[in-house]
Amino acid sequence: MSEAIHQILADWSLPIWLTAAIVITAAVYLRGWLAIRRTRPLQFTGLRLGSFFAGLGVLWLAIGSPMDGFADVLLSAHMVEHLFLMSVVPPLLLYGLPVVPLLRGLPASFVRLIAAPLMRSPALRRFGHWLIAPLVAWLLMNASFLGWHVPSAYDFALEHENWHVVEHVCFLTSSILFWWCILRPWPTKFQQPNWGILLYLVSADVVNTMLSAFLAFCDRPVYAFYLNHPNPFQVLPLQDQMLGAVIMWIFGSLAFLIPAVIIAVRLAGTADARSSTHERSLSYED
């Protein structure tokens, strides 16, 4: 093990509050999942449970494990952390259909006295529906993504730990809203995917590509933090920036384009089926 890795591991300490929050969330979800599985076994499968737990695990890996220490000294590791928060954790959590299991897993008194009145509030319900409108969710996610990669904001977050936490919260929450519009987890009203969702995904990939290309082809380090805090791995800041940009470009694009291709194939199949049905109906009429 290199001295640099040893030092990062030595400086790492278990984040008690984050770890406790994740464990409690997992326990609440499991309690609710076991309760609702009795009446909806086909909907709440083991795969749903595993997906939600995997999402919590990747979340801890990104910001609670020693990986966060590597992200503090390497831009490339920081980009991997951002990818986890924005493109891996949200779909895994949402595939677990978290809303009802989390509510069922909470103490009944808490749901009756606090959660239920809030959910019945017309103003909060309107606000929630507004947040998961595709245009709003798209703008919030991409504004967060671009805004925190502005050099002054990026450097400020790395210099101030509390603001670094705010950055992570922005990435995670805005990305949950973004992926909510695609997965629409129950009990959100299901809407048949249409061709507009492809524009939703592809346009997000365009934003990711533009930022990645700028960082990859820029002839100087963009973020002063990595110039003022040389990393212990002896990687040149410009090389590290290029590697981080390539990671974000390739894997960030795959996160958008793979779902887009899957949805496009399904839409094309549906269109073909409708066309065949229409042709058969016409032949019967003849």
GUSE-781016 format. One record per residue (C-alpha): residue in one letter; z, y, x. Coordinates in steps of 0.2 Angstrom, whole numbers, padded with zeros to 4 digits, always signed. Layout:
<recs>
AZYX ...
</recs>
This chain:
<recs>
M+0000+0000+0000 S-0005+0017+0007 E+0008+0030+0010 A+0001+0041-0003 I+0002+0028-0017 H+0020+0024-0011 Q+0025+0042-0012 I+0018+0044-0030 L+0027+0028-0035 A+0043+0034-0027 D+0042+0051-0036 W+0039+0043-0053 S+0054+0040-0065 L+0054+0032-0082 P+0051+0046-0095 I+0066+0042-0107 W+0061+0052-0122 L+0043+0048-0122 T+0046+0030-0120 A+0060+0030-0133 A+0048+0039-0145 I+0034+0026-0143 V+0046+0011-0145 I+0053+0019-0161 T+0036+0022-0168 A+0031+0004-0164 A+0046-0002-0172 V+0044+0008-0188 Y+0026+0003-0189 L+0030-0015-0187 R+0043-0014-0201 G+0031-0006-0213 W+0017-0018-0208 L+0027-0033-0211 A+0032-0026-0228 I+0014-0021-0234 R+0007-0037-0227 R+0015-0047-0241 T+0004-0039-0254 R-0011-0034-0243 P-0013-0049-0230 L-0032-0047-0229 Q-0031-0028-0226 F-0016-0028-0213 T-0021-0042-0201 G-0014-0046-0184 L-0029-0036-0177 R-0023-0020-0186 L-0006-0023-0178 G-0013-0026-0161 S-0024-0011-0162 F-0010+0001-0166 F+0002-0007-0152 A-0013-0006-0140 G-0015+0013-0144 L+0003+0016-0141 G+0002+0006-0125 V-0013+0016-0118 L-0004+0032-0123 W+0011+0027-0113 L+0000+0022-0098 A-0009+0039-0099 I+0006+0050-0099 G+0022+0040-0096 S+0017+0028-0082 P+0014+0032-0063 M-0004+0036-0068 D+0002+0053-0073 G+0007+0056-0055 F-0010+0052-0049 A-0018+0064-0062 D-0007+0078-0054 V-0016+0076-0037 L-0033+0070-0041 L-0045+0078-0054 S-0054+0061-0056 A-0038+0053-0061 H-0034+0068-0073 M-0051+0065-0081 V-0047+0047-0084 E-0031+0052-0092 H-0040+0064-0104 L-0052+0050-0109 F-0038+0039-0113 L-0030+0053-0124 M-0046+0058-0133 S-0057+0043-0134 V-0046+0027-0133 V-0029+0031-0140 P-0035+0039-0157 P-0047+0025-0162 L-0035+0012-0158 L-0021+0020-0168 L-0032+0024-0183 Y-0039+0007-0184 G-0021+0001-0187 L-0021+0010-0204 P-0005+0019-0198 V-0001+0030-0213 V+0006+0018-0226 P+0015+0006-0213 L+0023+0021-0205 L+0029+0027-0222 R+0035+0010-0227 G+0044+0008-0211 L+0054+0023-0212 P+0072+0023-0221 A+0070+0024-0239 S+0081+0039-0240 F+0071+0049-0227 V+0055+0046-0237 R+0063+0050-0254 L+0071+0066-0248 I+0059+0073-0235 A+0043+0064-0233 A+0039+0062-0252 P+0042+0081-0256 L+0031+0086-0242 M+0017+0074-0247 R+0017+0081-0265 S+0016+0099-0259 P-0001+0105-0266 A-0002+0118-0251 L+0001+0104-0238 R-0011+0092-0246 R-0025+0106-0246 F-0021+0110-0228 G-0022+0091-0224 H-0039+0089-0232 W-0045+0105-0223 L-0040+0098-0206 I-0050+0082-0209 A-0066+0091-0215 P-0079+0086-0202 L-0083+0103-0197 V-0065+0108-0194 A-0061+0092-0185 W-0076+0094-0174 L-0072+0112-0170 L-0054+0109-0166 M-0057+0094-0155 N-0071+0103-0145 A-0062+0119-0144 S-0047+0110-0137 F-0058+0100-0125 L-0067+0116-0118 G-0053+0128-0119 W-0041+0117-0108 H-0055+0115-0095 V-0057+0133-0093 P-0051+0135-0074 S-0037+0147-0078 A-0030+0137-0092 Y-0033+0120-0083 D-0024+0127-0067 F-0010+0135-0078 A-0006+0118-0086 L-0005+0109-0070 E+0007+0123-0063 H+0018+0123-0078 E+0024+0106-0084 N+0029+0111-0102 W+0011+0118-0104 H+0004+0102-0097 V+0013+0093-0111 V+0005+0106-0124 E-0012+0102-0117 H-0009+0083-0119 V-0003+0086-0137 C-0019+0097-0141 F-0030+0083-0134 L-0022+0069-0144 T-0020+0078-0161 S-0037+0086-0161 S-0045+0070-0156 I-0035+0060-0170 L-0043+0072-0182 F-0060+0070-0175 W-0059+0051-0176 W-0051+0052-0193 C-0067+0058-0200 I-0076+0043-0193 L-0064+0029-0197 R-0056+0037-0212 P-0041+0025-0212 W-0034+0019-0229 P-0028+0027-0240 T-0040+0041-0236 K-0054+0040-0248 F-0068+0030-0241 Q-0085+0038-0239 Q-0101+0029-0235 P-0107+0034-0218 N-0122+0045-0219 W-0134+0052-0206 G-0124+0067-0204 I-0111+0057-0195 L-0123+0054-0181 L-0125+0073-0179 Y-0106+0074-0178 L-0105+0061-0164 V-0121+0066-0154 S-0117+0085-0154 A-0099+0081-0148 D-0108+0071-0134 V-0119+0086-0130 V-0103+0097-0127 N-0096+0083-0116 T-0112+0082-0106 M-0113+0100-0103 L-0096+0102-0096 S-0098+0086-0086 A-0115+0092-0079 F-0107+0109-0074 L-0093+0101-0065 A-0105+0088-0057 F-0118+0100-0050 C-0107+0115-0046 D-0108+0118-0027 R-0089+0123-0026 P-0072+0117-0033 V-0069+0125-0050 Y-0051+0122-0051 A-0040+0132-0038 F-0025+0120-0041 Y-0034+0107-0030 L-0037+0119-0016 N-0019+0125-0016 H-0012+0108-0017 P-0022+0096-0006 N-0021+0078-0012 P-0012+0065-0001 F-0028+0054-0002 Q-0038+0065+0009 V-0052+0067-0004 L-0061+0083-0003 P-0059+0093-0019 L-0078+0095-0022 Q-0080+0076-0020 D-0065+0073-0032 Q-0073+0085-0044 M-0090+0076-0044 L-0081+0059-0046 G-0071+0066-0061 A-0087+0073-0069 V-0096+0057-0067 I-0082+0048-0075 M-0081+0060-0090 W-0100+0060-0091 I-0103+0041-0092 F-0087+0035-0101 G-0085+0050-0112 S-0103+0049-0118 L-0101+0030-0121 A-0086+0034-0132 F-0098+0045-0144 L-0114+0035-0142 I-0109+0017-0145 P-0101+0022-0162 A-0117+0032-0166 V-0128+0017-0162 I-0118+0005-0172 I-0118+0017-0187 A-0137+0020-0185 V-0140+0002-0185 R-0130+0000-0201 L-0138+0014-0210 A-0155+0008-0205 G-0151-0009-0212 T-0144-0002-0228 A-0160+0009-0230 D-0171-0007-0227 A-0161-0017-0240 R-0163-0003-0253 S-0182-0002-0249 S-0184-0021-0251 T-0174-0020-0268 H-0185-0006-0274 E-0201-0015-0269 R-0195-0031-0278 S-0191-0021-0294 L-0208-0013-0293 S-0217-0030-0292 Y-0207-0037-0306 E-0212-0022-0317 D-0230-0025-0312 
</recs>
